[in-house]
Amino acid sequence: MSAVLTSSQQTFVDITDQRKLSAYITSSLPKTQSENPNVLPHTYAPDWTATKLVLTPVIFLDQSNVALNATGLTITWKRKDGTGAEAALASGETVSGGVLTVAKNTLAASLSGMITYICYISYYDSETKNTVNISSDITYTLVKNAENARLAYIAADTHVFKYNTSSVLVGAAQATLTAQVQGVSVSKWQYRNSSGGWSDYPATSDNGSITGGTLVVKPAHAVFFNNVAQIKLLTDDADVYDTVTITKMYDGSKGDPGSAGTGGLSVILGNEAQTIACTSGGTVASAVDVTIPFTGYVGIAQTACSCTVGTLPSGVTVKSNTAATAAKAGTLVLAFAINATLGGASVLNGTVDLTFTISGKSVVKKFGWTKSNKGSSGANGVNAVVFSVYAPNGTIVMNQSGSLSLATVAYDGAAAITSGAAYQWAKYVSGKWTDITNATASTLAVSGSEIINIQSYRCTMTYGGKTYVDVITVEDKSDPYVSEMLSIGGFTVKNNLGGVVPYIIVRTNQKEVDALLGGISENPPSSPASGAFWYKVDHTAKTVTLMKYNGTEWANAAEAQSLTYTWYKQDKDGNAVEFGKSGKVIYLSAEDIDSLATLQCDVSN
């Protein structure tokens, strides 16, 4: 069965039995509530405990408003969680004078994240001596902001110190390492010592501190062993860290100038290991892409090379694999899927073999990954700093129109950070992050015209000498299909006689689709052209038939609408009843209306 594109609904009344009773519900707050799971306890916006949600039914008898305290009027409220069964109101939901007040964040306990409040209205019409029953409902949904992952990685402006055949440094004179952390704080920098253990980075004039967000590494620092320095970034979560390798490369075999040199092939990884945020059950907490830059060298000359990926753990796939050139680093991106076990809930780490082909030969490197399971404690006596980016009014724009507001929220322990922080917003363009000029406030206004399908934005907060990063993705959607039910003859019949002709108009992107093929009437159009269409209304047969003029006479048309129209009917009590009608235009007889009937039409491909 094709998916339903749009639905429309309308109520038809036989005024012989009763006058028309209608109602709608007004809401004091938006119908969407957002949850921030990155603070404890979770917060909600708007907060229904601070600003109560008030639902007020507005009732009309024909065209006259009916007061909620009117004689003969009875109002009853019920609730429904998602697609579950109707139930009585819950704690925090009270009714007074027909008005429902919700003084609790009831969506927080909803399994579906969607609650519908249903207002049942019964009115005894003293003029017709009949009791009229209708209902109206309103639905509220919960949008959960993404839970921040606890991540740390090192960005380096170079991974190689190059020396010529005379052992003279000819490349970069220093490497600047920058810590990028999320959900954790930088603790300190270390290096792998000659015994293979980790020691605090030695004090040098180049680094005022080894506990900040950056570290300068120079060839003269006593951290190189066999021309390799391994540097480690520690955070306040022992399970969240990153390492990087910096290599001294010599043109020729060091100590033997003039010889051809052996083993001159080198491949440098810009990311040798990654910590993956996981749940307490050992599965990946949220989908994450891990980028591994790589560069190939023959001697100290950068050379084209390609990468072949070995066996990957379960739940990990290659998202992209771009070969390196003599002028540009290559990039391998591994996609870690949400809920992936990476080989098993108890498996905490592993490696992936990467085989690089350079100058016709192979070089094998290992990329390491480590799980950071939820529940690890921070350092004693140090407040955790929590930082996140969210969209107060949603992350969707329509047809690149309007705008979105992006905002940040940050806490130092339990205290909100309202001063002492600096911000920089960036936009992901052509595969890299680009700072947005003058975007240095805690909020960012995004024009819908900037968003083509999807667009990611990053905010970096600097606070207390450390940096915190969060990313949000916004989306542009085209107009959905919308439909409207109209009716020739109106929405009422009288004295149980006659009938009306409902039909459906469908639009998308503000334009009508699958339009009527011709006019709707009892009598055929005058002077029709050959090939013209006409919807023939027959009150005696109680039918509507699509006709086509063949140049001489009208005959039943073989053509059909491009969309499918499926009709349903509810009786006056809201019960579904058999209704064998189909098509864009139908005939609704007074006999089909037992005082009141509600029609719904689903439109599908």
C-alpha positions as CSV (number, residue, x, y, z in Angstrom):
1,M,0.0,0.0,0.0
2,S,1.3,3.4,-0.9
3,A,2.1,5.8,1.9
4,V,-0.5,8.4,2.7
5,L,0.6,11.8,1.5
6,T,-2.1,13.9,3.2
7,S,-5.5,13.6,4.8
8,S,-8.4,15.9,5.2
9,Q,-11.6,15.7,7.3
10,Q,-15.0,17.4,7.4
11,T,-18.2,17.0,9.3
12,F,-21.6,16.9,7.5
13,V,-24.9,17.5,9.3
14,D,-28.5,16.8,8.7
15,I,-30.2,19.8,10.2
16,T,-33.6,18.0,10.4
17,D,-32.4,16.1,13.5
18,Q,-30.2,18.8,15.1
19,R,-28.4,22.0,14.7
20,K,-24.7,22.0,14.0
21,L,-22.4,21.9,17.0
22,S,-18.7,22.5,16.5
23,A,-15.7,23.1,18.7
24,Y,-12.0,23.7,18.7
25,I,-9.4,23.9,21.4
26,T,-7.1,26.9,22.2
27,S,-3.7,26.3,23.8
28,S,-1.8,28.7,26.0
29,L,1.6,27.2,25.0
30,P,3.2,25.8,21.8
31,K,2.3,22.2,20.8
32,T,5.9,21.2,20.9
33,Q,8.1,20.9,24.0
34,S,11.9,20.4,23.9
35,E,13.9,18.3,26.4
36,N,17.5,19.0,27.2
37,P,19.1,15.7,28.4
38,N,22.5,17.2,29.0
39,V,21.6,18.5,32.5
40,L,20.3,16.7,35.5
41,P,17.5,16.8,36.1
42,H,16.5,17.2,32.5
43,T,15.0,20.6,31.7
44,Y,12.0,21.3,29.4
45,A,11.1,24.3,27.3
46,P,8.5,25.6,27.8
47,D,8.4,24.3,31.4
48,W,4.8,23.3,32.1
49,T,5.5,23.3,35.9
50,A,6.5,27.0,35.8
51,T,4.0,28.1,33.1
52,K,1.0,26.0,33.2
53,L,-0.5,24.6,29.9
54,V,-4.1,25.7,29.7
55,L,-6.5,24.1,27.2
56,T,-9.8,25.9,26.6
57,P,-12.6,24.5,24.4
58,V,-14.4,27.0,22.2
59,I,-17.9,25.8,21.3
60,F,-20.4,27.0,18.7
61,L,-24.0,26.0,18.1
62,D,-24.6,26.9,14.5
63,Q,-22.9,30.4,14.4
64,S,-23.5,31.2,18.1
65,N,-20.9,30.8,20.8
66,V,-21.8,28.5,23.7
67,A,-20.6,29.5,27.1
68,L,-18.7,26.8,29.0
69,N,-21.2,27.0,31.8
70,A,-24.3,26.9,29.6
71,T,-27.2,24.8,30.6
72,G,-27.3,21.4,29.0
73,L,-23.5,21.5,28.2
74,T,-21.3,18.7,29.5
75,I,-17.5,18.6,29.0
76,T,-15.3,15.6,29.7
77,W,-11.5,15.4,29.1
78,K,-9.4,12.3,28.4
79,R,-5.9,11.6,27.3
80,K,-4.0,9.3,25.0
81,D,-0.3,8.4,24.9
82,G,0.8,8.0,21.3
83,T,-1.4,5.5,19.5
84,G,-2.4,3.9,22.8
85,A,-5.9,3.6,24.2
86,E,-7.7,6.5,25.7
87,A,-7.3,6.9,29.4
88,A,-8.4,9.1,32.3
89,L,-6.4,12.2,33.1
90,A,-3.1,11.7,35.0
91,S,-1.5,13.4,37.9
92,G,-1.0,17.2,37.3
93,E,-3.9,17.3,34.8
94,T,-7.0,19.0,36.3
95,V,-10.3,20.3,34.9
96,S,-12.3,23.2,36.2
97,G,-15.2,24.8,34.4
98,G,-14.5,22.7,31.3
99,V,-10.9,24.1,31.1
100,L,-8.0,21.6,31.3
101,T,-4.9,22.8,33.1
102,V,-1.6,20.8,32.9
103,A,0.8,21.7,35.7
104,K,3.4,19.0,35.1
105,N,5.8,18.1,32.3
106,T,3.7,15.1,31.4
107,L,5.6,14.5,28.2
108,A,8.6,13.5,30.2
109,A,7.0,10.3,31.3
110,S,5.4,9.6,27.8
111,L,6.8,6.5,26.2
112,S,5.9,7.7,22.7
113,G,6.8,11.4,23.3
114,M,3.3,12.4,22.1
115,I,0.2,13.1,24.2
116,T,-3.2,13.8,22.8
117,Y,-5.8,15.5,25.0
118,I,-9.4,14.8,23.9
119,C,-12.4,16.9,24.8
120,Y,-15.8,15.2,24.6
121,I,-18.7,17.7,24.4
122,S,-22.3,16.8,25.0
123,Y,-25.0,19.4,24.5
124,Y,-28.8,19.0,25.0
125,D,-30.5,21.2,22.5
126,S,-33.8,22.4,24.1
127,E,-35.2,23.5,20.8
128,T,-34.9,20.2,18.9
129,K,-35.0,18.1,22.1
130,N,-31.9,16.3,20.9
131,T,-28.5,15.7,22.5
132,V,-25.6,16.5,20.3
133,N,-22.2,14.8,20.9
134,I,-18.9,15.9,19.3
135,S,-15.3,15.7,20.2
136,S,-12.1,17.8,19.6
137,D,-8.5,17.0,20.3
138,I,-5.1,18.5,20.4
139,T,-1.7,16.8,20.3
140,Y,1.6,17.7,22.0
141,T,4.9,16.3,21.0
142,L,8.3,16.1,22.8
143,V,11.5,16.9,20.9
144,K,14.7,15.7,22.6
145,N,17.9,17.5,22.1
146,A,20.8,15.2,21.3
147,E,22.7,14.0,24.3
148,N,26.3,15.3,24.2
149,A,28.9,12.7,23.5
150,R,32.0,12.7,25.8
151,L,34.8,13.1,23.3
152,A,38.4,14.3,23.0
153,Y,40.7,14.5,20.0
154,I,43.9,16.3,19.1
155,A,44.2,18.6,16.1
156,A,47.8,19.2,14.9
157,D,49.1,21.7,12.3
158,T,51.9,19.2,11.4
159,H,52.8,15.6,12.2
160,V,56.3,15.7,10.6
161,F,59.6,17.4,11.2
162,K,61.7,17.2,8.0
163,Y,65.5,17.1,7.8
164,N,67.7,17.2,4.6
165,T,70.6,15.0,3.9
166,S,72.8,17.2,6.2
167,S,70.3,16.7,9.1
168,V,69.3,20.3,8.9
169,L,65.6,21.0,9.8
170,V,64.0,22.2,6.6
171,G,60.2,22.0,7.4
172,A,58.1,23.2,10.2
173,A,60.0,24.3,13.3
174,Q,57.3,23.4,15.7
175,A,53.9,21.6,16.0
176,T,51.0,23.2,17.7
177,L,48.6,20.7,19.2
178,T,45.0,21.8,20.0
179,A,42.6,19.9,22.2
180,Q,39.1,19.5,21.0
181,V,36.9,18.3,23.8
182,Q,33.2,17.7,24.3
183,G,31.5,16.8,27.6
184,V,34.9,16.7,29.4
185,S,37.7,19.0,30.4
186,V,41.4,19.0,29.6
187,S,43.4,17.5,32.4
188,K,47.0,17.6,31.1
189,W,49.4,16.6,28.3
190,Q,51.8,13.6,28.5
191,Y,54.4,11.8,26.3
192,R,55.5,8.2,26.0
193,N,58.8,7.8,27.7
194,S,61.8,5.5,26.9
195,S,60.3,2.8,29.0
196,G,57.0,2.8,27.1
197,G,55.1,4.4,30.0
198,W,53.4,7.8,30.1
199,S,55.0,10.8,31.8
200,D,53.9,14.5,32.1
201,Y,55.2,16.6,29.3
202,P,58.4,18.2,30.4
203,A,58.5,21.9,31.4
204,T,59.8,24.1,28.6
205,S,59.8,27.8,27.8
206,D,57.4,27.1,24.9
207,N,54.6,26.0,27.2
208,G,53.5,28.0,30.1
209,S,51.3,25.1,31.3
210,I,50.7,21.5,30.3
211,T,47.0,21.7,31.5
212,G,45.7,24.1,28.8
213,G,44.0,23.5,25.5
214,T,47.2,23.8,23.4
215,L,50.7,22.4,23.5
216,V,53.7,23.3,21.5
217,V,56.1,20.5,20.5
218,K,59.5,21.3,19.1
219,P,62.2,18.9,17.8
220,A,64.5,19.8,20.7
221,H,62.1,18.7,23.4
222,A,63.2,15.6,25.2
223,V,60.1,13.6,24.1
224,F,61.5,11.9,20.9
225,F,62.7,8.3,21.0
226,N,63.9,6.7,17.8
227,N,62.8,9.9,16.1
228,V,59.2,9.5,17.2
229,A,57.2,11.4,19.8
230,Q,53.9,10.1,21.1
231,I,51.8,12.7,22.8
232,K,48.7,12.0,24.9
233,L,45.8,14.3,25.9
234,L,44.2,13.4,29.2
235,T,40.8,14.7,30.4
236,D,38.9,14.6,33.6
237,D,37.3,11.3,32.4
238,A,40.0,8.6,32.4
239,D,38.2,6.8,29.6
240,V,38.2,9.8,27.3
241,Y,41.6,10.7,25.8
242,D,43.5,10.9,22.5
243,T,47.0,10.4,21.2
244,V,49.0,11.8,18.3
245,T,52.4,10.8,16.8
246,I,55.0,13.3,15.6
247,T,57.9,11.9,13.5
248,K,61.3,13.2,12.5
249,M,62.0,12.4,8.9
250,Y,65.5,12.4,7.3
251,D,66.3,12.5,3.6
252,G,68.6,9.4,3.2
253,S,69.8,7.0,6.0
254,K,70.8,9.1,8.9
255,G,74.5,8.9,9.6
256,D,75.3,7.6,6.1
257,P,75.1,10.6,3.7
258,G,75.3,9.9,0.0
259,S,74.0,6.3,0.1
260,A,70.7,5.4,-1.6
261,G,69.0,4.9,1.7
262,T,66.6,2.1,2.6
263,G,63.2,2.1,4.2
264,G,62.5,5.6,2.9
265,L,58.7,5.1,2.6
266,S,56.7,6.7,5.3
267,V,53.0,7.2,6.0
268,I,51.9,9.7,8.6
269,L,48.4,9.4,10.2
270,G,46.8,12.6,11.4
271,N,44.6,10.5,13.7
272,E,45.9,7.3,15.1
273,A,43.3,6.6,17.8
274,Q,39.8,7.6,18.7
275,T,37.7,7.4,21.8
276,I,34.0,6.5,21.1
277,A,31.3,7.6,23.4
278,C,29.2,4.5,24.4
279,T,26.3,3.7,26.7
280,S,26.7,1.9,30.0
281,G,25.8,-1.3,28.0
282,G,28.8,-0.9,25.7
283,T,27.0,0.2,22.6
284,V,27.7,3.4,20.6
285,A,25.7,6.2,22.2
286,S,25.2,8.3,19.0
287,A,26.4,8.0,15.4
288,V,29.8,9.5,14.9
289,D,32.1,9.9,11.9
290,V,35.8,9.5,12.6
291,T,38.2,11.3,10.2
292,I,41.7,9.9,9.6
293,P,44.0,12.2,7.5
294,F,47.0,10.5,6.0
295,T,50.1,11.7,4.1
296,G,52.7,9.6,2.2
297,Y,56.4,10.4,1.9
298,V,59.4,9.0,0.0
299,G,62.3,10.4,2.0
300,I,61.0,13.9,2.8
301,A,59.1,14.3,-0.5
302,Q,55.3,14.1,-0.2
303,T,54.1,11.4,-2.5
304,A,50.7,10.1,-3.7
305,C,49.3,7.1,-1.8
306,S,46.0,5.3,-1.3
307,C,44.5,3.4,1.6
308,T,42.9,-0.1,1.8
309,V,40.9,-0.7,4.9
310,G,41.1,-4.0,6.7
311,T,38.4,-5.8,8.8
312,L,36.1,-3.4,10.6
313,P,34.3,-4.1,13.9
314,S,30.6,-4.6,13.7
315,G,28.6,-1.4,13.2
316,V,31.5,0.4,11.5
317,T,31.6,1.2,7.7
318,V,33.8,3.2,5.4
319,K,31.9,6.5,4.7
320,S,34.6,7.9,2.3
321,N,38.2,7.1,1.3
322,T,40.0,9.8,-0.6
323,A,43.6,9.1,-1.8
324,A,46.5,11.4,-0.9
325,T,48.3,13.3,-3.7
326,A,51.7,14.9,-3.8
327,A,50.2,18.2,-2.7
328,K,47.2,17.2,-0.5
329,A,46.6,14.8,2.4
330,G,44.2,11.9,1.9
331,T,41.2,11.4,4.1
332,L,39.6,8.2,5.4
333,V,36.2,8.6,7.2
334,L,34.9,5.7,9.3
335,A,31.2,5.8,10.3
336,F,30.4,4.4,13.7
337,A,26.7,3.6,13.8
338,I,24.4,4.3,16.8
339,N,23.9,1.2,19.0
340,A,26.8,-0.6,17.4
341,T,28.5,-3.1,19.7
342,L,31.9,-2.9,18.0
343,G,32.3,-6.7,18.4
344,G,30.5,-7.1,21.7
345,A,29.3,-5.2,24.7
346,S,32.3,-6.4,26.7
347,V,34.8,-5.4,24.0
348,L,36.4,-2.2,25.1
349,N,39.0,-1.4,22.4
350,G,40.4,-2.6,19.1
351,T,42.5,-1.8,16.1
352,V,41.9,-1.6,12.3
353,D,44.6,-2.4,9.8
354,L,45.2,0.3,7.2
355,T,47.3,-0.7,4.2
356,F,48.8,2.2,2.3
357,T,50.1,1.8,-1.2
358,I,53.0,4.2,-2.1
359,S,55.4,4.0,-5.0
360,G,54.2,0.4,-5.7
361,K,55.0,-0.8,-2.1
362,S,52.8,-1.3,0.9
363,V,53.0,0.3,4.4
364,V,50.7,-1.0,7.2
365,K,49.4,1.2,10.0
366,K,47.0,0.4,12.8
367,F,44.2,2.7,13.8
368,G,43.0,2.2,17.4
369,W,39.6,2.8,19.0
370,T,38.6,2.8,22.6
371,K,35.1,2.8,24.1
372,S,34.2,5.5,26.7
373,N,31.2,3.9,28.5
374,K,28.7,6.2,30.1
375,G,29.0,6.5,33.9
376,S,32.6,7.4,34.3
377,S,33.3,9.9,37.0
378,G,35.0,13.2,36.6
379,A,38.0,14.4,38.6
380,N,37.4,14.9,42.3
381,G,36.8,18.5,43.4
382,V,36.5,19.9,39.8
383,N,33.2,21.0,38.4
384,A,32.2,19.5,35.1
385,V,31.6,22.0,32.4
386,V,28.6,21.1,30.2
387,F,28.1,22.8,26.9
388,S,25.6,22.2,24.2
389,V,24.0,23.8,21.1
390,Y,20.2,23.6,20.5
391,A,17.5,25.1,18.4
392,P,14.8,26.7,20.6
393,N,12.3,26.8,17.8
394,G,13.2,23.6,16.0
395,T,15.8,22.6,13.3
396,I,13.5,22.7,10.2
397,V,12.9,25.4,7.6
398,M,10.6,25.1,4.7
399,N,11.7,25.9,1.1
400,Q,14.7,27.8,2.4
401,S,12.5,30.5,3.8
402,G,12.3,32.2,7.2
403,S,15.1,31.7,9.7
404,L,16.2,29.6,12.6
405,S,17.7,30.5,16.0
406,L,20.6,28.5,17.3
407,A,21.5,28.9,21.0
408,T,23.9,27.6,23.5
409,V,23.5,26.4,27.1
410,A,26.5,25.9,29.4
411,Y,26.9,25.0,33.1
412,D,29.9,25.1,35.4
413,G,28.8,22.4,37.8
414,A,25.2,23.3,38.6
415,A,25.6,27.0,37.9
416,A,24.7,28.4,34.5
417,I,27.5,30.1,32.6
418,T,26.3,33.6,31.9
419,S,29.7,35.5,31.7
420,G,33.4,34.9,31.2
421,A,32.9,32.8,28.1
422,A,33.8,33.5,24.5
423,Y,32.1,32.0,21.5
424,Q,32.9,31.4,17.8
425,W,30.4,29.8,15.4
426,A,31.5,27.9,12.3
427,K,29.8,26.5,9.3
428,Y,30.6,23.2,7.6
429,V,31.3,24.0,4.0
430,S,33.0,21.8,1.3
431,G,34.2,19.3,3.8
432,K,35.7,21.7,6.4
433,W,34.7,24.0,9.2
434,T,34.8,27.7,8.3
435,D,34.5,30.4,11.0
436,I,31.5,32.7,10.4
437,T,32.6,36.4,10.5
438,N,31.4,38.3,13.6
439,A,29.5,35.3,14.9
440,T,30.9,35.5,18.4
441,A,27.7,35.7,20.5
442,S,26.1,32.8,22.4
443,T,23.3,32.7,19.8
444,L,23.3,32.6,16.0
445,A,20.5,33.6,13.6
446,V,20.5,31.4,10.5
447,S,18.7,32.4,7.4
448,G,16.7,29.7,5.6
449,S,18.4,30.7,2.4
450,E,21.7,29.4,3.8
451,I,20.3,25.8,4.2
452,I,20.4,23.6,1.2
453,N,18.9,20.2,2.3
454,I,21.0,20.0,5.5
455,Q,23.6,22.2,7.0
456,S,25.8,21.7,10.1
457,Y,26.9,24.5,12.5
458,R,29.5,24.3,15.2
459,C,30.0,26.5,18.2
460,T,33.3,26.6,20.2
461,M,33.1,28.0,23.7
462,T,36.3,29.1,25.4
463,Y,35.9,29.2,29.2
464,G,38.4,29.0,32.0
465,G,41.2,28.6,29.5
466,K,39.6,25.5,27.9
467,T,37.5,25.0,24.8
468,Y,34.2,23.2,24.5
469,V,32.6,22.3,21.2
470,D,29.1,21.2,20.1
471,V,27.6,20.7,16.7
472,I,24.0,20.9,15.4
473,T,22.5,20.0,12.0
474,V,19.5,21.9,10.6
475,E,17.4,20.9,7.6
476,D,15.4,22.4,4.8
477,K,12.2,20.5,3.8
478,S,10.0,21.1,0.8
479,D,6.3,21.8,1.4
480,P,4.4,18.6,2.4
481,Y,1.3,17.6,0.6
482,V,-1.8,19.3,2.1
483,S,-5.4,18.6,1.2
484,E,-8.7,20.4,1.7
485,M,-12.2,18.9,1.5
486,L,-14.7,21.1,-0.2
487,S,-18.3,20.3,-1.0
488,I,-20.7,21.4,-3.7
489,G,-24.0,22.0,-1.9
490,G,-22.3,22.8,1.4
491,F,-21.9,20.6,4.5
492,T,-25.6,20.3,5.5
493,V,-28.7,18.5,4.1
494,K,-32.3,19.2,5.2
495,N,-35.2,17.0,6.0
496,N,-33.1,13.9,5.1
497,L,-33.4,14.8,1.5
498,G,-31.0,15.3,-1.4
499,G,-27.2,15.1,-1.2
500,V,-24.0,17.0,-1.5
501,V,-20.8,16.5,-3.6
502,P,-17.6,16.5,-1.6
503,Y,-14.3,16.7,-3.4
504,I,-10.6,17.1,-2.6
505,I,-8.0,19.8,-3.5
506,V,-4.4,18.8,-3.0
507,R,-1.5,21.2,-2.9
508,T,2.3,21.1,-2.4
509,N,4.8,23.9,-2.4
510,Q,1.7,26.2,-2.6
511,K,0.7,24.8,-6.0
512,E,-2.2,22.5,-6.8
513,V,-1.5,19.0,-8.0
514,D,-3.8,16.4,-9.6
515,A,-6.4,19.1,-10.3
516,L,-9.9,18.4,-11.3
517,L,-10.1,17.2,-14.9
518,G,-13.3,19.2,-15.6
519,G,-16.3,20.9,-14.0
520,I,-18.8,19.3,-11.6
521,S,-22.5,19.8,-12.4
522,E,-25.8,18.0,-13.0
523,N,-25.9,19.2,-16.7
524,P,-23.1,18.8,-19.3
525,P,-21.0,21.8,-20.3
526,S,-22.3,23.6,-23.4
527,S,-20.2,23.5,-26.6
528,P,-17.5,21.1,-25.3
529,A,-14.4,20.5,-27.2
530,S,-13.4,17.0,-28.1
531,G,-11.5,15.4,-25.3
532,A,-13.2,17.6,-22.6
533,F,-14.0,16.1,-19.2
534,W,-17.1,16.5,-17.0
535,Y,-18.0,15.2,-13.5
536,K,-21.6,14.2,-13.9
537,V,-23.7,14.5,-10.8
538,D,-26.8,12.2,-10.7
539,H,-29.0,12.9,-7.7
540,T,-31.3,10.0,-8.6
541,A,-28.5,7.4,-8.9
542,K,-26.6,9.2,-6.1
543,T,-23.4,9.0,-8.1
544,V,-20.7,11.2,-9.6
545,T,-19.2,9.8,-12.8
546,L,-16.2,11.2,-14.8
547,M,-17.3,11.7,-18.4
548,K,-15.4,12.5,-21.6
549,Y,-16.6,14.1,-24.8
550,N,-15.5,12.2,-27.9
551,G,-16.6,14.9,-30.3
552,T,-20.1,13.6,-30.7
553,E,-21.4,12.5,-27.3
554,W,-20.4,12.1,-23.7
555,A,-19.2,8.7,-22.6
556,N,-17.7,7.2,-19.4
557,A,-14.0,8.3,-19.2
558,A,-11.3,5.7,-19.1
559,E,-8.9,8.2,-17.6
560,A,-8.3,8.5,-13.8
561,Q,-6.7,11.0,-11.4
562,S,-3.0,10.6,-10.8
563,L,-3.4,10.3,-7.1
564,T,-5.5,7.8,-5.1
565,Y,-8.3,9.0,-2.9
566,T,-9.6,6.7,-0.1
567,W,-12.6,7.8,1.9
568,Y,-13.7,6.8,5.4
569,K,-16.7,7.7,7.5
570,Q,-17.5,8.0,11.2
571,D,-21.0,8.2,12.6
572,K,-22.4,10.7,15.1
573,D,-20.7,8.8,17.9
574,G,-17.3,8.6,16.3
575,N,-17.6,5.0,15.3
576,A,-16.1,3.9,12.0
577,V,-18.7,2.6,9.6
578,E,-18.5,1.0,6.2
579,F,-18.3,3.6,3.4
580,G,-17.6,2.3,-0.1
581,K,-16.7,5.5,-1.8
582,S,-13.5,6.3,-3.8
583,G,-12.2,9.0,-6.2
584,K,-11.5,12.6,-6.1
585,V,-15.2,13.6,-6.3
586,I,-18.0,11.5,-4.5
587,Y,-21.7,11.8,-3.9
588,L,-22.8,12.0,-0.2
589,S,-26.5,11.3,0.1
590,A,-28.7,12.5,3.0
591,E,-29.3,8.8,3.8
592,D,-25.5,8.6,4.6
593,I,-25.9,11.2,7.3
594,D,-27.6,10.0,10.5
595,S,-27.8,13.5,12.1
596,L,-24.1,13.8,11.8
597,A,-21.3,12.1,9.7
598,T,-17.6,12.8,9.6
599,L,-15.7,12.0,6.4
600,Q,-12.0,11.6,6.1
601,C,-10.1,11.3,2.8
602,D,-6.6,9.9,2.6
603,V,-4.6,10.8,-0.4
604,S,-1.7,8.6,-1.6
605,N,0.3,7.9,-4.7
